[in-house]
């Protein structure tokens, strides 16, 4: 009788231990969140600048020193940068800055976080009257749509999306004051 009780206790303990291990494995391969700190996003963006472009085939534009900011309550990300605009037939460029924001989205096929729908929030050039600045801001919106739209802010490396022998895919994104939070689930 005593051996039977011992055997039952050993089996129950082994079963409880096995169920505990299975439960911990399930939490390992279940949905997870990956935090991407702002400094990591900023470093990736810094490698893409300076950007030189031409607006309306007239103005030479150089964009430098991008700075990302999290707009967590708006579901968008903000970016400010220095702008140097050289008008046609002039050697004296206009210096200023540009602030824009964009909607964040995931591209699972590219394993990337991207900015879409960029919108110029502020465009200020020193020594340029208000009327001309408004006109240039409209043109800057077109330029930003060409230069910044759908630009990856972060590419996941294959090892970023592999954990415990399981491949994950990004499924959601949110902003936090410190960066981005990407939700991932096991690939099916």
C-alpha positions in Angstrom: 0.0 0.0 0.0 2.8 2.4 0.9 4.6 1.7 -2.4 1.4 2.4 -4.3 1.0 5.8 -2.6 4.6 6.6 -3.4 4.1 5.5 -7.0 1.0 7.7 -7.3 2.8 10.7 -5.8 5.8 10.2 -8.1 3.5 10.0 -11.1 1.5 13.0 -10.0 4.7 15.0 -9.4 6.1 14.0 -12.8 2.8 14.9 -14.4 2.7 18.3 -12.7 6.3 18.9 -13.7 5.6 17.9 -17.3 2.5 20.2 -17.4 4.5 23.0 -15.9 7.2 22.6 -18.6 4.6 22.5 -21.4 3.0 25.7 -20.0 6.3 27.5 -19.9 7.1 26.3 -23.5 3.7 27.6 -24.6 4.5 31.1 -23.2 7.9 31.0 -25.0 6.3 30.4 -28.4 3.2 32.5 -27.9 2.8 36.2 -28.9 5.5 38.5 -27.7 6.4 42.2 -27.8 9.7 43.5 -29.1 10.8 47.0 -27.9 12.7 49.1 -30.4 14.3 51.9 -28.5 14.4 55.4 -30.0 18.2 55.4 -30.2 18.2 52.2 -32.4 15.7 53.8 -34.8 17.7 57.1 -34.8 20.9 55.2 -35.7 19.2 53.6 -38.7 17.9 56.9 -39.9 21.2 58.7 -39.4 22.8 56.3 -42.0 20.3 57.6 -44.7 21.2 61.3 -44.3 22.1 63.7 -45.7 19.5 63.7 -48.5 19.9 65.9 -51.5 17.0 66.4 -53.9 15.5 68.9 -56.3 12.1 70.5 -55.8 10.1 71.4 -58.9 13.3 70.9 -60.9 14.3 74.4 -59.6 15.3 74.3 -55.9 18.3 72.3 -54.7 17.4 70.9 -51.2 19.7 69.3 -48.7 18.2 67.7 -45.6 20.5 66.9 -42.7 20.5 66.1 -39.0 17.2 64.1 -38.7 15.8 63.8 -35.1 13.0 61.3 -34.4 10.3 61.9 -31.8 7.6 59.6 -30.6 4.0 60.9 -31.0 2.5 58.1 -29.0 -0.9 59.6 -28.5 -1.3 60.2 -32.3 -0.1 56.8 -33.6 2.5 58.7 -35.7 6.2 59.4 -35.5 7.7 62.8 -35.8 10.9 63.9 -37.4 12.7 67.3 -37.5 15.6 68.1 -39.8 17.7 70.9 -40.9 17.0 72.2 -44.5 19.2 74.1 -46.9 17.3 75.3 -49.9 19.2 77.0 -52.8 16.8 78.9 -55.2 17.5 79.1 -58.9 20.1 81.6 -60.1 21.3 82.3 -56.5 24.4 81.3 -54.7 22.9 82.3 -51.3 21.0 79.4 -49.8 18.1 79.7 -47.4 18.7 77.9 -44.1 15.9 76.6 -41.9 14.2 73.5 -40.5 11.4 71.1 -41.4 9.2 69.1 -39.1 7.1 66.3 -40.4 5.1 63.3 -39.0 4.1 60.0 -40.5 1.9 57.0 -39.8 3.8 53.9 -38.7 3.0 50.6 -40.3 4.5 47.1 -40.6 5.6 45.4 -43.8 5.9 41.7 -42.9 7.2 40.8 -46.4 10.1 43.1 -45.9 10.3 42.5 -42.1 10.4 46.2 -41.6 8.7 49.1 -39.8 8.0 51.9 -42.2 6.7 55.5 -42.2 3.8 56.2 -44.5 1.7 59.2 -45.3 4.3 61.9 -44.4 2.9 65.3 -43.6 4.9 68.5 -43.3 3.9 70.0 -40.0 6.3 73.0 -40.1 8.7 74.4 -42.7 10.6 77.5 -41.7 13.3 79.2 -43.7 15.3 82.2 -42.4 15.0 85.3 -44.5 11.9 84.1 -46.5 8.6 85.9 -46.3 5.5 84.2 -45.0 3.8 83.9 -48.4 6.7 82.2 -50.0 7.2 79.9 -47.0 3.6 78.7 -47.4 4.2 78.0 -51.1 7.4 76.1 -50.3 5.7 74.1 -47.5 3.2 72.8 -50.1 6.0 71.8 -52.4 7.8 70.3 -49.4 4.8 68.0 -48.8 5.2 66.6 -52.3 9.0 66.2 -51.8 8.5 64.4 -48.5 6.0 62.1 -50.1 8.7 61.2 -52.6 11.7 61.1 -50.2 10.4 59.8 -46.9 7.2 57.8 -47.7 7.5 54.1 -47.2 11.1 54.4 -46.0 12.0 51.7 -43.5 12.8 53.0 -40.1 13.9 49.6 -38.9 14.6 46.3 -40.6 14.3 43.1 -38.5 17.2 40.8 -38.9 16.2 37.1 -39.1 17.5 36.4 -35.6 15.3 39.3 -34.2 12.3 37.3 -35.2 13.5 33.8 -34.1 13.2 32.7 -30.5 13.3 29.2 -29.0 13.5 27.7 -32.4 10.3 29.4 -33.5 10.0 31.9 -36.3 7.9 34.9 -35.5 6.1 37.5 -37.7 5.3 41.1 -36.8 1.6 41.7 -36.3 1.1 45.1 -34.6 2.9 48.3 -33.7 2.5 50.9 -31.1 4.6 53.9 -29.9 5.8 54.5 -26.3 7.7 57.4 -24.9 11.0 55.4 -25.3 10.4 53.9 -28.8 8.3 51.4 -30.6 6.6 48.3 -29.4 6.2 45.6 -32.1 3.9 42.7 -31.4 4.9 39.4 -33.0 3.3 36.0 -33.2 4.6 32.6 -34.2 4.6 32.1 -38.0 2.0 29.7 -39.3 
